[in-house]
Amino acid sequence: MHPSTLVLRRSARSLSGPAFVRWGLIGAAVLLLGVFLIVPLVAVFTFAFQKGWEAYVSALTHPTALAAMRLTLLAAAIAVPFNLVFGLAASWLIARFQFRGRSLLMTLIDLPFSVSPVIAGLIFVLLFGRQGWLGPWLLDHDVRVIFAVPGIVLATVFVTFPFVAREVLPVMEAQGSDEEEAALTLGASGWRTFLVVTLPKVKWGVLYGVILCNARAMGEFGAVSVVSGHVRGVTTTLPLHAEILYNEYDLAGAFAVASLLTLLALVTLVVKKFVEWRSQPS
Amino acid sequence: MSHPTRHRVLPGFRLSLGFSWFYLGLIVLIPLSSLFLRTFSLSWEEFWGTVTTPRALAAYRLSFGASLAAALANVVFGLLVAWVLVRYRFPGRDVLESLVDLPFALPTAVAGLTLTTLFSAKGWYGQYLEALGLKVAYTSVGVAIALTFIGLPFVVRTVQPVLEDIDVDVEEAAATLGSSPWQTFRRVLFPALFPALLSGFTLAFARALGEYGSVVFISGNMPLRTEIVPLLIITRLEQYDYAGATAIAIVMLGASFSLLLAVNLLHRWSQRRLEARPGA
């Protein structure tokens, strides 16, 4: 810590020259981040409370708001565990084995990140919608996927697909497998080795992946918007509920809902900081 | 590097291989293939006619133009923020360092609602900009601003680790040899930072192209004027024009894939060039 500060002081003098350059650059960066990040954060809570605490509470305890919360929690409760299991399996596979198709698999895992959320919603409409491939069959069996809860869950699983794998894989690759081999040689079963040896080694990567996956699952808008149909209190998640209130000119209500999602984002950032702090090599 | 024989001692190869491909197929590959299968049901003339209507062309122009402007702004902002965070210590630095990721963590709809309210004619920012004669909300400028917000962390996070790795001795050596700070930046720092700037730029650009939630509130969504491509896809879908929605989606998907491919190639090229430099 101390030697590095020393180096930093030195470099600041040598390259950035006079103090006015240094403080000018710092000022510009602070101004920029203030305008783009800090003021909007303050604004969310200011707008949310503009009609007072009671209006805030009643906006959040309205039956449709509660239904939206339940649906948001449900979608995340399904998407996160599924993508967690996949993330663990895929990182174990890619980090520990050489096999044909390995680099293809790595590329394909990131695919959902390069697909627009709107297209992520569209593909499920093409599969399960009324004119979709499985549409007639679903109609005959009276199963609704699009404009219903299953479609929202599917779209959420799709957009949050890469998060856990992406965070766990580099950690697992960096750890190596000597301990696992030792455990196996000593007679531990494969599952036991994975649970007792591997999981604790990658736990911070897993936690970080899960928290990012969860934030996106609860906050997803575009993909969910396409498949939801916006049936109030039935197929609206929290972000969609905020949109509906905003379009009805209920600004305080929309921002009350938005403030919940903003708190989620802030918690995510705090956990990220914590994980970085814990996983730093001492 | 690879010891397949040694590694096969570890269990779970077949299980994890089977599960990974099965789940990838079920959640990603089969749904995505429905997009391509649907496009094949169109004749070439139909496809071409759908993707080149004036309304679609206007949407491409806006999406590409605003995304490009936002990604370029992010290169400048990202370099500035990364530089300040890496090189200087000042009060509040740690808070800013954590807040940089806010656009990744904040749901896009919240970003959209908030920016729109701030930049609307009576908003905290909008009232002053309006006085200067600058309209932001419900114009293409607003679209570019929302996309700049969304892409802000990309360049910071790609440039930061590279900047941390650059030995300050190199800069000092350049300074001792009589180069001005600007020359040091241009000749010493910039070449080393270029690959990171480039990948940050492309990530921000690709993300901006597909972005929906943060833009849809601030853009006003007027066809031919402030309608982005993702919104046009949704409009087509709401009119039950599945084929039209799919055709435009294919064009957009093709654009973002070629962008990411181009960056990968450029990245490899610049990496090779950097390694080929004597002494690097």
Interface residues (C-beta under 8 A of the other chain):
Chain A: T5 V7 L8 R10 S11 A12 S14 L15 S16 G17 V21 R22 L25 I26 A28 A29 V30 L32 L33 V35 F36 L37 I38 V39 P40 L41 A43 V44 F47 F82 V85 F86 A89 A90 W92 L93 R96 F97 Q98 F99 L105 L108 I109 L111 P112 S114 V115 S116 P117 V118 I119 L122 I123 F124 V125 L126 L127 G129 Q131 G132 W133 L154 V157 F158 F161 S177 E180 E181 L184 G190 T193 F194 L212 A215 M218 G219 E220 F221 G222 S225 V226 P239 L240 A242 E243 Y246 L251 A254 F255 A258 L261 T262 L264 A265 L266 T268 L269 V270 K272 K273
Chain B: S2 P4 H7 R8 V9 L10 P11 G12 F13 L15 S16 L17 F19 S20 W21 Y23 L24 I27 V28 L29 I30 P31 L32 S34 L35 L37 R38 F77 L80 V81 W83 V84 L85 R87 Y88 R89 F90 G92 L96 S98 L99 V100 D101 L102 P103 F104 A105 L106 P107 T108 A109 V110 A111 L113 T114 L115 T117 L118 W124 Y125 T148 F149 L152 V168 E171 E172 A175 P181 T184 F185 A206 L209 G210 E211 Y212 G213 F217 P230 L231 I233 I234 L237 Y240 Y242 A245 T246 A249 M252 L253 S256 F257 L260
